[in-house]
Each structure stands twice: as structure tokens, then as C-alpha cells.
Amino acid sequence: MLCRTEALKKINGFDDRFFLYFEDFALSIELRKLGKLMYIPSMKIIHLGGHAARKGMRHIFFFISSGFRFFNRYGWKFL
């Protein structure tokens, strides 16, 4: 993810109420309010971490509770 520092400062950066993916979603939603988001399909990111589910039930609980906070803040949408 690339972002202008000016835009990050306007939205006060990542929202620490969210955890594991949801902070990225929230950041994107807030940045979209400031202007256009760009998608660069040729960009490649190599992620060497992950395996969140292997970290135990406590980690999964944090993920689920973060999801509830995110959807309560930004809305529940069903297909």
C-alpha cells in the first residue's frame, strides 16, 4: 500500500480499534473520502508473514471482535 503522507495525517493514520485486515479496510474507506484510490495491477507484494489461524484461539478472537467493530462502524452489507 502506498499513500501520501499528507493524506495519512488528515485521517490520523491507521485506526487502532481495528486489527488484522480491518485496519487496512478502514484506512482505505477513510482515504477514499479524501479522493480517488488507485489500483496498480502490475505491482507485486510478497508477504512473508501470515498464518493467523495457527496462532491460537486468542488471536482468532481478536480477529472476530475486530470484524464486529469494523462492521458496526462502517455497516453490515449482505449480498
N, CA and C atoms as an extended XYZ file, in Angstrom:
237
Properties=species:S:1:pos:R:3:atomname:S:1:resname:S:1:resid:I:1 pbc="F F F"
N         0.853       -1.166        0.000 N   MET     1
C         0.000        0.000        0.000 CA  MET     1
C         0.900        1.231        0.000 C   MET     1
N         0.643        2.100       -0.918 N   LEU     2
C         1.354        3.371       -0.992 CA  LEU     2
C         0.367        4.480       -0.696 C   LEU     2
N         0.829        5.489        0.024 N   CYS     3
C        -0.082        6.573        0.389 CA  CYS     3
C         0.710        7.854        0.604 C   CYS     3
N         0.110        8.968        0.261 N   ARG     4
C         0.742       10.260        0.527 CA  ARG     4
C         0.685       10.552        2.027 C   ARG     4
N         1.780       11.045        2.558 N   THR     5
C         1.866       11.363        3.982 CA  THR     5
C         0.800       12.380        4.378 C   THR     5
N         0.574       13.348        3.527 N   GLU     6
C        -0.432       14.388        3.787 CA  GLU     6
C        -1.822       13.778        4.028 C   GLU     6
N        -2.184       12.799        3.215 N   ALA     7
C        -3.491       12.144        3.357 CA  ALA     7
C        -3.548       11.337        4.651 C   ALA     7
N        -2.472       10.612        4.967 N   LEU     8
C        -2.443        9.834        6.218 CA  LEU     8
C        -2.576       10.736        7.445 C   LEU     8
N        -1.940       11.891        7.391 N   LYS     9
C        -2.043       12.828        8.515 CA  LYS     9
C        -3.461       13.361        8.666 C   LYS     9
N        -4.149       13.597        7.548 N   LYS    10
C        -5.522       14.119        7.608 CA  LYS    10
C        -6.475       13.144        8.286 C   LYS    10
N        -6.239       11.851        8.103 N   ILE    11
C        -7.143       10.862        8.710 CA  ILE    11
C        -6.559       10.264        9.988 C   ILE    11
N        -5.431       10.807       10.423 N   ASN    12
C        -4.744       10.341       11.647 CA  ASN    12
C        -4.254        8.901       11.546 C   ASN    12
N        -3.870        8.472       10.360 N   GLY    13
C        -3.264        7.160       10.172 CA  GLY    13
C        -4.212        6.003       10.399 C   GLY    13
N        -3.622        4.864       10.743 N   PHE    14
C        -4.405        3.658       10.988 CA  PHE    14
C        -5.249        3.820       12.248 C   PHE    14
N        -6.419        3.238       12.241 N   ASP    15
C        -7.315        3.251       13.391 CA  ASP    15
C        -6.992        2.039       14.257 C   ASP    15
N        -6.483        2.279       15.463 N   ASP    16
C        -6.045        1.162       16.307 CA  ASP    16
C        -7.188        0.392       16.960 C   ASP    16
N        -8.424        0.772       16.659 N   ARG    17
C        -9.567       -0.022       17.146 CA  ARG    17
C        -9.720       -1.311       16.343 C   ARG    17
N        -9.112       -1.344       15.164 N   PHE    18
C        -9.247       -2.491       14.280 CA  PHE    18
C        -7.946       -3.271       14.224 C   PHE    18
N        -8.061       -4.574       13.957 N   PHE    19
C        -6.928       -5.475       13.994 CA  PHE    19
C        -7.005       -6.458       12.831 C   PHE    19
N        -5.873       -6.798       12.276 N   LEU    20
C        -5.734       -7.871       11.299 CA  LEU    20
C        -6.698       -7.734       10.112 C   LEU    20
N        -6.300       -7.025        9.125 N   TYR    21
C        -7.024       -6.751        7.873 CA  TYR    21
C        -8.009       -5.597        8.000 C   TYR    21
N        -8.714       -5.514        9.077 N   PHE    22
C        -9.754       -4.494        9.182 CA  PHE    22
C        -9.163       -3.090        9.274 C   PHE    22
N        -7.943       -2.947        9.802 N   GLU    23
C        -7.321       -1.633        9.824 CA  GLU    23
C        -7.007       -1.175        8.403 C   GLU    23
N        -6.670       -2.113        7.507 N   ASP    24
C        -6.438       -1.764        6.105 CA  ASP    24
C        -7.735       -1.346        5.424 C   ASP    24
N        -8.807       -2.082        5.697 N   PHE    25
C       -10.104       -1.747        5.113 CA  PHE    25
C       -10.554       -0.360        5.573 C   PHE    25
N       -10.441       -0.098        6.867 N   ALA    26
C       -10.863        1.191        7.420 CA  ALA    26
C       -10.021        2.327        6.836 C   ALA    26
N        -8.713        2.095        6.720 N   LEU    27
C        -7.834        3.108        6.142 CA  LEU    27
C        -8.259        3.429        4.713 C   LEU    27
N        -8.558        2.401        3.934 N   SER    28
C        -8.986        2.610        2.545 CA  SER    28
C       -10.295        3.383        2.471 C   SER    28
N       -11.222        3.076        3.336 N   ILE    29
C       -12.509        3.781        3.344 CA  ILE    29
C       -12.300        5.255        3.678 C   ILE    29
N       -11.483        5.519        4.681 N   GLU    30
C       -11.244        6.911        5.083 CA  GLU    30
C       -10.456        7.668        4.012 C   GLU    30
N        -9.474        7.031        3.385 N   LEU    31
C        -8.719        7.688        2.324 CA  LEU    31
C        -9.601        7.971        1.114 C   LEU    31
N       -10.537        7.074        0.832 N   ARG    32
C       -11.442        7.272       -0.308 CA  ARG    32
C       -12.283        8.521       -0.135 C   ARG    32
N       -12.550        8.902        1.099 N   LYS    33
C       -13.313       10.127        1.359 CA  LYS    33
C       -12.531       11.373        0.944 C   LYS    33
N       -11.192       11.251        0.878 N   LEU    34
C       -10.345       12.389        0.519 CA  LEU    34
C       -10.096       12.497       -0.976 C   LEU    34
N       -10.284       11.420       -1.701 N   GLY    35
C       -10.005       11.460       -3.132 CA  GLY    35
C       -10.077       10.087       -3.747 C   GLY    35
N        -9.436        9.965       -4.873 N   LYS    36
C        -9.501        8.740       -5.658 CA  LYS    36
C        -8.438        7.741       -5.200 C   LYS    36
N        -8.824        6.481       -5.121 N   LEU    37
C        -7.880        5.400       -4.854 CA  LEU    37
C        -7.429        4.829       -6.187 C   LEU    37
N        -6.177        4.447       -6.254 N   MET    38
C        -5.629        3.894       -7.487 CA  MET    38
C        -5.300        2.420       -7.285 C   MET    38
N        -5.519        1.645       -8.324 N   TYR    39
C        -5.179        0.228       -8.323 CA  TYR    39
C        -4.109        0.021       -9.385 C   TYR    39
N        -3.009       -0.582       -9.009 N   ILE    40
C        -1.914       -0.814       -9.947 CA  ILE    40
C        -1.735       -2.327      -10.091 C   ILE    40
N        -2.353       -2.924      -11.107 N   PRO    41
C        -2.326       -4.385      -11.237 CA  PRO    41
C        -0.928       -4.968      -11.466 C   PRO    41
N         0.004       -4.183      -11.966 N   SER    42
C         1.346       -4.704      -12.227 CA  SER    42
C         2.205       -4.766      -10.956 C   SER    42
N         1.753       -4.127       -9.873 N   MET    43
C         2.527       -4.132       -8.632 CA  MET    43
C         2.423       -5.494       -7.950 C   MET    43
N         3.556       -5.974       -7.458 N   LYS    44
C         3.578       -7.261       -6.760 CA  LYS    44
C         4.088       -7.052       -5.348 C   LYS    44
N         3.407       -7.659       -4.396 N   ILE    45
C         3.782       -7.595       -2.992 CA  ILE    45
C         4.071       -9.020       -2.531 C   ILE    45
N         5.166       -9.218       -1.852 N   ILE    46
C         5.484      -10.529       -1.290 CA  ILE    46
C         5.288      -10.441        0.210 C   ILE    46
N         4.377      -11.235        0.714 N   HIS    47
C         4.057      -11.238        2.146 CA  HIS    47
C         4.627      -12.503        2.761 C   HIS    47
N         5.551      -12.348        3.689 N   LEU    48
C         6.218      -13.493        4.275 CA  LEU    48
C         5.616      -13.906        5.615 C   LEU    48
N         4.663      -13.144        6.118 N   GLY    49
C         4.036      -13.472        7.408 CA  GLY    49
C         2.789      -14.295        7.197 C   GLY    49
N         1.834      -14.043        8.027 N   GLY    50
C         0.560      -14.714        7.871 CA  GLY    50
C         0.367      -15.856        8.840 C   GLY    50
N        -0.443      -16.811        8.430 N   HIS    51
C        -0.775      -17.980        9.241 CA  HIS    51
C        -1.464      -17.577       10.539 C   HIS    51
N        -2.349      -16.593       10.443 N   ALA    52
C        -3.022      -16.070       11.633 CA  ALA    52
C        -3.807      -17.145       12.376 C   ALA    52
N        -4.438      -18.034       11.645 N   ALA    53
C        -5.250      -19.068       12.290 CA  ALA    53
C        -4.398      -20.033       13.117 C   ALA    53
N        -3.134      -20.133       12.813 N   ARG    54
C        -2.246      -21.031       13.552 CA  ARG    54
C        -1.768      -20.425       14.876 C   ARG    54
N        -2.111      -19.186       15.117 N   LYS    55
C        -1.620      -18.506       16.316 CA  LYS    55
C        -2.492      -18.740       17.538 C   LYS    55
N        -3.543      -19.499       17.388 N   GLY    56
C        -4.356      -19.855       18.535 CA  GLY    56
C        -5.696      -19.148       18.596 C   GLY    56
N        -6.512      -19.611       19.530 N   MET    57
C        -7.878      -19.106       19.663 CA  MET    57
C        -7.917      -17.636       20.086 C   MET    57
N        -6.973      -17.213       20.883 N   ARG    58
C        -6.970      -15.805       21.322 CA  ARG    58
C        -6.818      -14.879       20.116 C   ARG    58
N        -5.935      -15.236       19.209 N   HIS    59
C        -5.717      -14.449       18.006 CA  HIS    59
C        -6.982      -14.434       17.140 C   HIS    59
N        -7.633      -15.574       17.014 N   ILE    60
C        -8.876      -15.658       16.249 CA  ILE    60
C        -9.967      -14.816       16.903 C   ILE    60
N       -10.034      -14.825       18.233 N   PHE    61
C       -10.996      -13.983       18.953 CA  PHE    61
C       -10.757      -12.506       18.639 C   PHE    61
N        -9.479      -12.074       18.645 N   PHE    62
C        -9.149      -10.679       18.316 CA  PHE    62
C        -9.623      -10.331       16.910 C   PHE    62
N        -9.428      -11.254       15.975 N   PHE    63
C        -9.847      -11.039       14.593 CA  PHE    63
C       -11.365      -10.875       14.500 C   PHE    63
N       -12.099      -11.766       15.136 N   ILE    64
C       -13.569      -11.726       15.080 CA  ILE    64
C       -14.107      -10.470       15.761 C   ILE    64
N       -13.560      -10.123       16.909 N   SER    65
C       -14.048       -8.923       17.607 CA  SER    65
C       -13.707       -7.661       16.813 C   SER    65
N       -12.566       -7.655       16.134 N   SER    66
C       -12.213       -6.526       15.278 CA  SER    66
C       -13.201       -6.421       14.114 C   SER    66
N       -13.585       -7.554       13.567 N   GLY    67
C       -14.569       -7.570       12.486 CA  GLY    67
C       -15.900       -6.986       12.923 C   GLY    67
N       -16.350       -7.355       14.098 N   PHE    68
C       -17.604       -6.788       14.608 CA  PHE    68
C       -17.493       -5.278       14.780 C   PHE    68
N       -16.379       -4.803       15.331 N   ARG    69
C       -16.193       -3.354       15.495 CA  ARG    69
C       -16.197       -2.655       14.140 C   ARG    69
N       -15.505       -3.262       13.164 N   PHE    70
C       -15.441       -2.668       11.828 CA  PHE    70
C       -16.821       -2.570       11.203 C   PHE    70
N       -17.569       -3.679       11.176 N   PHE    71
C       -18.883       -3.668       10.529 CA  PHE    71
C       -19.895       -2.828       11.295 C   PHE    71
N       -19.776       -2.758       12.596 N   ASN    72
C       -20.651       -1.861       13.357 CA  ASN    72
C       -20.353       -0.403       13.025 C   ASN    72
N       -19.110       -0.100       12.704 N   ARG    73
C       -18.717        1.274       12.359 CA  ARG    73
C       -19.085        1.623       10.917 C   ARG    73
N       -18.812        0.707        9.969 N   TYR    74
C       -18.975        1.014        8.546 CA  TYR    74
C       -20.187        0.369        7.902 C   TYR    74
N       -20.898       -0.458        8.636 N   GLY    75
C       -22.136       -1.032        8.121 CA  GLY    75
C       -22.023       -2.487        7.734 C   GLY    75
N       -23.106       -3.173        7.926 N   TRP    76
C       -23.225       -4.594        7.556 CA  TRP    76
C       -23.906       -4.656        6.210 C   TRP    76
N       -23.247       -5.287        5.242 N   LYS    77
C       -23.828       -5.421        3.904 CA  LYS    77
C       -23.879       -6.900        3.544 C   LYS    77
N       -25.019       -7.323        3.112 N   PHE    78
C       -25.205       -8.720        2.730 CA  PHE    78
C       -25.541       -8.786        1.241 C   PHE    78
N       -25.111       -9.843        0.580 N   LEU    79
C       -25.356       -9.987       -0.867 CA  LEU    79
C       -26.809      -10.239       -1.145 C   LEU    79
